[in-house]
Amino acid sequence: QVQLVESGGGLVQPGGSLRLSCAASGIIFNIYSMGWYRHAPGKQRELVANVTSSGSTNYADSVKGRFTISRNNAKKRVYLQSDSLKPEDTAVYYCSADHLRSGLGYWGQGTQVTVSS
């Protein structure tokens, strides 16, 4: 059974930081591209950042320079360090795992991030 379990969300003031974590089980973690998406009310779900199995990273323009994605294959975890948070970063953040060659993909249940004073 595949599970992606996010943690680390919460309420933070503008300018603050959060570190999201996603723990994976049931997959061969090191062959999957891992990503973070977010879904804000009234908006479409969007890619925040992803990191491929080889370690290449990609970021949405809106978070470049503020967010950092990383992975620990030994621990089967992917992280999103979010700094200089803005109210517009408020959303439910989802962890994703994708294996492009097989077409397999999985989602976590999401963690709420609220940036407000």
HUNORSUL-V535172 format. One record per residue. N is the residue number from 1. NEAR is the number of other ideal C-beta (glycine too) atoms within 8 Angstrom. Layout:
N NEAR
N NEAR
This chain:
1 4
2 9
3 8
4 14
5 10
6 15
7 9
8 9
9 10
10 8
11 4
12 10
13 7
14 9
15 5
16 8
17 9
18 11
19 9
20 16
21 10
22 15
23 11
24 16
25 9
26 6
27 10
28 5
29 10
30 6
31 6
32 12
33 11
34 15
35 15
36 16
37 11
38 13
39 11
40 9
41 3
42 3
43 8
44 4
45 7
46 9
47 9
48 14
49 15
50 12
51 14
52 8
53 7
54 4
55 7
56 6
57 9
58 7
59 10
60 9
61 5
62 5
63 12
64 8
65 3
66 8
67 12
68 7
69 17
70 8
71 10
72 9
73 7
74 4
75 6
76 9
77 10
78 15
79 12
80 13
81 10
82 13
83 8
84 6
85 14
86 7
87 7
88 7
89 11
90 9
91 10
92 10
93 16
94 14
95 16
96 14
97 15
98 11
99 12
100 6
101 4
102 5
103 6
104 6
105 8
106 10
107 8
108 12
109 8
110 9
111 12
112 9
113 17
114 8
115 13
116 8
117 3
